[in-house]
Amino acid sequence: MGPAHREAARLALAGTDGELAMGSLPVAGLQTTIPADPSSTVTDSAAAATAWATGEKTANGSLAVGPDGERLTPLGREAAEAGLATGLVTTSAVTDATPAAFFSSVADREDQDDVAEQYLTAAGPSVVLGGGAGVWDDGLLDRARADGATAVTDADRLASAEGDRLLGLFAEGPLHAAPDPEVSLAELTRVALDRLSADPDGFFLVVEEEQVDEAGHANDDDALLTAMASLDEAVEVAREHAEDHPGTLLVVTGDHETGGLAVEDADPGADDAIPVAGDDDRAVDLDWSTESHTAAPTPVTATGPGSEQLSGTYPNTHLHEVMREVLLG
């Protein structure tokens, strides 16, 4: 999610004078995303999320494993070992690269069975909500239940689920690709926040809207705006929680830019024009230049303790430094 993704969503959803929930956060910065990869200056999600989760740059494809093969301890597991409640919410598979980097350490992001197994250890996340049920065979689900997790696959059971550990798998593959998802990202975020914030020692939660990336790869205007609306609804849930709990640090950002997006003027009558919200006389066109990731820096907005350190421009590893200081001191 780069600057143009945010601006396209702002214009389409809120208009020229409006603001998204993510844009309303008081601190704004910009992060660079270059990986420590000998063959690429453009990051993938695994390397970018590893920078956030460990404070170390690594090669593309690696999750919390350094360029030399050393296994690193990601922030989610550190937080759990320190006694905090931890969780992840995603519209992708729950074992996909971005959330997985915070709770597992594997050399190859495609080894999602190993990621799932690491989720089931003592330092794994206590709340896991998203898609990717296909990774969780009966053996893994039996182990999750034996460890005290409540496993649910529908919204009705989610609302009534009990216990300290919750595994919610609402689609066989990515949740955003399901034809009619039962639960929204905002609702999953609300459930996770309600459960995790009950821990008096504090909590750490990762929330991802994967369809922003998928829309960029597909150069799909409609899918992008749908995904950005979904993400912003989840941000609003988190923003309201942070307002009610002033000790909460909320950070909104993207692991990389996808699609080389530019926002251009358009004739409001053109077939592919996107109307500017609240303005019948203006429209924009989304111009994509690639179906791949780019090295464009990504925007960061934040609020809460430590957020003042996130203004300016910095490498993506700086987010780890700030988050870790707030969580663990």
C-alpha positions as CSV (number, residue, x, y, z in Angstrom):
1,M,0.0,0.0,0.0
2,G,1.7,3.1,-1.3
3,P,0.8,6.8,-1.1
4,A,-1.3,6.6,-4.3
5,H,-3.3,3.7,-3.0
6,R,-4.3,5.8,0.0
7,E,-5.0,8.9,-2.1
8,A,-7.1,6.9,-4.6
9,A,-9.2,5.6,-1.7
10,R,-9.5,9.0,0.0
11,L,-10.8,10.6,-3.2
12,A,-13.2,7.8,-4.0
13,L,-14.5,7.2,-0.5
14,A,-14.2,10.6,1.3
15,G,-13.7,13.2,-1.4
16,T,-11.2,16.1,-1.8
17,D,-11.9,17.6,1.6
18,G,-12.5,14.3,3.4
19,E,-10.2,12.0,5.2
20,L,-9.9,8.2,5.8
21,A,-9.6,6.8,9.3
22,M,-6.0,5.9,8.6
23,G,-5.3,9.4,7.4
24,S,-6.8,11.0,10.5
25,L,-4.1,9.6,12.8
26,P,-1.9,12.5,14.0
27,V,1.6,11.3,13.2
28,A,2.7,10.7,9.6
29,G,5.9,9.3,8.2
30,L,7.4,7.4,5.3
31,Q,9.4,4.1,5.4
32,T,11.8,2.7,2.9
33,T,11.5,-1.1,2.2
34,I,14.7,-2.3,0.5
35,P,15.5,-5.9,1.6
36,A,18.9,-7.5,2.3
37,D,18.7,-9.6,-0.8
38,P,21.7,-10.0,-3.1
39,S,19.5,-10.2,-6.2
40,S,16.8,-7.6,-5.5
41,T,16.2,-4.1,-4.4
42,V,12.4,-4.6,-4.2
43,T,11.0,-6.4,-1.2
44,D,8.5,-9.1,-0.9
45,S,6.1,-9.4,2.0
46,A,8.2,-11.9,3.9
47,A,11.3,-9.7,4.0
48,A,9.4,-6.6,4.7
49,A,7.4,-8.2,7.6
50,T,10.6,-9.7,8.9
51,A,12.0,-6.1,9.2
52,W,9.0,-5.1,11.2
53,A,9.0,-8.2,13.3
54,T,12.7,-8.5,14.1
55,G,14.4,-5.2,13.3
56,E,16.7,-7.1,10.8
57,K,16.8,-6.9,7.0
58,T,16.7,-10.3,5.2
59,A,16.3,-11.9,1.8
60,N,13.0,-12.2,0.0
61,G,11.1,-15.3,0.9
62,S,12.5,-15.6,4.5
63,L,10.4,-15.3,7.6
64,A,12.3,-14.2,10.7
65,V,15.4,-15.8,9.3
66,G,18.5,-13.7,8.7
67,P,20.5,-13.6,5.4
68,D,23.0,-15.9,7.0
69,G,20.3,-18.5,7.9
70,E,20.2,-17.5,11.6
71,R,16.7,-18.0,13.1
72,L,15.5,-14.7,14.7
73,T,12.9,-14.3,17.4
74,P,10.0,-12.2,16.1
75,L,8.2,-9.6,18.1
76,G,5.0,-11.5,18.5
77,R,6.7,-14.4,20.1
78,E,8.8,-12.0,22.3
79,A,5.6,-10.4,23.5
80,A,4.0,-13.7,24.3
81,E,7.1,-14.9,26.2
82,A,6.9,-11.6,28.2
83,G,3.3,-12.5,29.2
84,L,1.3,-10.3,26.8
85,A,-1.7,-11.5,24.9
86,T,-1.0,-11.8,21.1
87,G,-3.0,-12.3,18.0
88,L,-3.3,-11.9,14.2
89,V,-6.2,-11.1,11.9
90,T,-5.9,-11.3,8.1
91,T,-8.0,-11.6,5.0
92,S,-5.3,-13.9,3.6
93,A,-4.4,-17.3,4.9
94,V,-3.5,-17.0,8.5
95,T,-0.1,-18.6,7.7
96,D,0.7,-16.2,4.9
97,A,3.9,-14.2,5.0
98,T,3.0,-10.9,6.6
99,P,1.3,-12.2,9.8
100,A,3.5,-15.3,9.9
101,A,6.7,-13.2,10.2
102,F,5.6,-12.0,13.6
103,F,4.9,-15.5,15.1
104,S,7.2,-18.0,13.3
105,S,10.7,-18.4,11.9
106,V,11.0,-20.4,8.6
107,A,13.5,-20.1,5.8
108,D,10.9,-20.4,3.1
109,R,7.6,-18.6,3.3
110,E,5.9,-21.4,1.4
111,D,6.4,-23.8,4.3
112,Q,3.0,-22.9,5.8
113,D,2.6,-26.2,7.6
114,D,5.7,-25.3,9.7
115,V,4.2,-21.9,10.3
116,A,1.0,-23.4,11.6
117,E,2.9,-25.8,13.9
118,Q,4.9,-22.8,15.4
119,Y,1.5,-21.1,16.0
120,L,0.6,-24.0,18.3
121,T,3.7,-23.6,20.6
122,A,3.5,-21.8,23.9
123,A,4.7,-18.5,22.3
124,G,2.3,-18.7,19.4
125,P,-0.6,-16.2,19.0
126,S,-3.6,-16.8,21.2
127,V,-6.0,-15.3,18.7
128,V,-5.8,-16.3,15.0
129,L,-8.5,-15.2,12.7
130,G,-8.6,-15.3,8.9
131,G,-8.6,-17.7,6.0
132,G,-6.4,-20.7,5.0
133,A,-8.3,-23.6,6.5
134,G,-6.7,-25.8,3.8
135,V,-3.4,-25.7,5.6
136,W,-4.9,-27.0,8.8
137,D,-5.4,-30.7,8.5
138,D,-7.2,-32.8,11.1
139,G,-3.9,-33.4,13.0
140,L,-3.1,-29.7,13.4
141,L,-6.7,-28.9,14.4
142,D,-6.7,-31.7,16.9
143,R,-3.5,-30.4,18.4
144,A,-4.9,-26.9,18.6
145,R,-7.9,-28.2,20.4
146,A,-5.8,-30.3,22.7
147,D,-3.8,-27.1,23.6
148,G,-7.1,-25.5,24.7
149,A,-7.9,-23.5,21.5
150,T,-11.5,-23.1,20.4
151,A,-11.6,-23.7,16.6
152,V,-14.5,-22.0,14.7
153,T,-15.4,-21.7,11.0
154,D,-18.5,-19.6,11.0
155,A,-19.6,-16.2,12.4
156,D,-22.2,-17.6,14.7
157,R,-19.7,-19.7,16.6
158,L,-17.2,-16.9,16.6
159,A,-19.6,-14.7,18.6
160,S,-20.0,-17.3,21.3
161,A,-16.5,-18.8,21.4
162,E,-15.0,-19.2,24.8
163,G,-11.5,-19.9,26.1
164,D,-8.2,-18.1,26.1
165,R,-7.1,-19.3,22.7
166,L,-9.2,-18.8,19.5
167,L,-8.5,-20.2,16.0
168,G,-11.0,-18.9,13.4
169,L,-10.7,-20.1,9.9
170,F,-13.5,-18.8,7.6
171,A,-12.4,-19.8,4.1
172,E,-10.5,-22.7,2.6
173,G,-8.1,-20.3,0.9
174,P,-7.6,-16.5,1.4
175,L,-10.6,-15.0,3.1
176,H,-10.7,-12.1,0.6
177,A,-11.1,-14.6,-2.3
178,A,-14.2,-16.2,-0.7
179,P,-17.3,-15.5,-2.8
180,D,-19.3,-14.3,0.3
181,P,-17.2,-14.0,3.4
182,E,-19.2,-14.5,6.6
183,V,-17.2,-11.9,8.5
184,S,-15.6,-8.6,7.7
185,L,-12.1,-7.6,8.6
186,A,-13.5,-4.9,10.8
187,E,-15.6,-7.4,12.8
188,L,-12.6,-9.8,13.1
189,T,-10.5,-6.9,14.4
190,R,-13.2,-6.0,16.9
191,V,-13.4,-9.6,18.2
192,A,-9.6,-9.8,18.5
193,L,-9.3,-6.4,20.3
194,D,-12.1,-7.3,22.7
195,R,-10.4,-10.6,23.6
196,L,-6.8,-9.5,23.7
197,S,-7.4,-6.2,25.6
198,A,-8.9,-8.1,28.5
199,D,-5.3,-9.2,29.4
200,P,-4.1,-6.8,32.2
201,D,-0.5,-7.2,31.0
202,G,-1.3,-5.7,27.6
203,F,-1.5,-7.1,24.1
204,F,0.0,-7.2,20.6
205,L,-2.2,-7.5,17.5
206,V,-1.3,-7.7,13.7
207,V,-4.1,-6.9,11.3
208,E,-3.7,-7.3,7.5
209,E,-6.0,-6.6,4.5
210,E,-4.3,-8.8,1.9
211,Q,-6.5,-7.8,-1.0
212,V,-4.8,-4.4,-1.3
213,D,-1.7,-6.3,-2.6
214,E,-3.7,-8.7,-4.7
215,A,-5.6,-5.8,-6.4
216,G,-2.2,-4.2,-7.2
217,H,-0.9,-7.4,-8.8
218,A,-4.1,-7.6,-10.9
219,N,-4.2,-3.8,-11.6
220,D,-7.9,-4.0,-10.5
221,D,-9.3,-0.6,-9.6
222,D,-12.6,-1.9,-8.1
223,A,-10.8,-4.6,-6.0
224,L,-8.4,-2.0,-4.7
225,L,-11.1,0.4,-3.6
226,T,-13.1,-2.5,-2.0
227,A,-10.0,-3.6,-0.1
228,M,-9.1,-0.1,1.0
229,A,-12.6,0.5,2.3
230,S,-12.4,-2.8,4.2
231,L,-9.0,-1.8,5.7
232,D,-10.2,1.6,6.7
233,E,-13.2,0.2,8.4
234,A,-10.9,-2.0,10.5
235,V,-8.6,1.0,11.2
236,E,-11.7,2.9,12.5
237,V,-12.4,0.0,14.9
238,A,-8.8,0.1,16.1
239,R,-8.8,3.9,16.3
240,E,-11.9,4.0,18.5
241,H,-10.3,1.3,20.7
242,A,-7.1,3.4,21.0
243,E,-9.1,6.5,21.9
244,D,-10.8,4.5,24.7
245,H,-7.4,3.0,25.8
246,P,-4.8,5.9,25.6
247,G,-1.9,3.5,26.3
248,T,-2.4,1.8,22.9
249,L,0.0,2.4,20.1
250,L,-1.8,2.1,16.7
251,V,0.4,2.0,13.5
252,V,-1.1,1.8,9.9
253,T,1.3,1.1,7.0
254,G,2.0,-1.2,4.1
255,D,4.9,-3.7,3.7
256,H,5.5,-2.5,0.1
257,E,3.8,-0.8,-2.8
258,T,2.3,-3.0,-5.6
259,G,1.4,-1.9,-9.1
260,G,3.3,1.3,-9.5
261,L,0.1,3.2,-9.1
262,A,-0.5,6.8,-10.2
263,V,-3.8,8.8,-9.7
264,E,-4.6,10.9,-12.8
265,D,-7.4,13.2,-13.8
266,A,-10.2,11.7,-15.8
267,D,-13.3,12.8,-17.7
268,P,-16.3,12.1,-15.3
269,G,-18.1,10.5,-18.2
270,A,-15.4,8.0,-19.2
271,D,-16.0,4.3,-18.7
272,D,-13.1,3.7,-16.4
273,A,-13.4,7.0,-14.5
274,I,-13.7,6.8,-10.7
275,P,-16.0,9.6,-9.3
276,V,-14.6,11.8,-6.6
277,A,-16.9,11.3,-3.6
278,G,-19.4,14.2,-3.3
279,D,-18.3,15.9,-6.5
280,D,-20.2,15.3,-9.7
281,D,-17.7,17.4,-11.8
282,R,-14.5,15.5,-11.0
283,A,-13.2,12.0,-11.4
284,V,-9.8,10.2,-11.4
285,D,-8.2,7.4,-13.4
286,L,-5.9,4.8,-11.8
287,D,-2.9,4.3,-13.9
288,W,-0.9,1.1,-13.2
289,S,2.6,0.7,-14.5
290,T,3.5,-2.9,-13.3
291,E,1.9,-6.0,-12.0
292,S,4.8,-6.4,-9.5
293,H,6.0,-4.8,-6.3
294,T,8.0,-1.6,-6.4
295,A,10.6,0.0,-4.2
296,A,8.4,3.0,-3.5
297,P,8.5,4.1,0.1
298,T,5.2,3.4,2.0
299,P,3.3,5.8,4.2
300,V,3.0,5.3,8.0
301,T,0.4,6.9,10.2
302,A,0.1,6.4,13.9
303,T,-1.2,7.5,17.2
304,G,-0.5,6.7,20.9
305,P,2.6,6.2,23.0
306,G,5.8,6.2,20.9
307,S,4.1,7.4,17.7
308,E,6.0,10.7,17.8
309,Q,9.1,8.6,16.8
310,L,7.4,7.7,13.5
311,S,7.5,11.1,11.7
312,G,10.0,11.7,9.0
313,T,11.6,9.1,6.7
314,Y,13.3,5.9,7.9
315,P,13.9,2.3,7.1
316,N,11.2,-0.2,7.8
317,T,13.3,-1.7,10.6
318,H,12.6,1.5,12.6
319,L,9.0,0.4,13.1
320,H,10.3,-2.6,15.0
321,E,12.4,-0.4,17.3
322,V,9.4,1.8,18.2
323,M,6.9,-1.1,18.6
324,R,9.4,-3.2,20.7
325,E,10.2,-0.2,23.0
326,V,6.5,0.4,23.6
327,L,5.7,-3.3,24.2
328,L,8.7,-4.5,26.1
329,G,10.5,-1.4,27.3
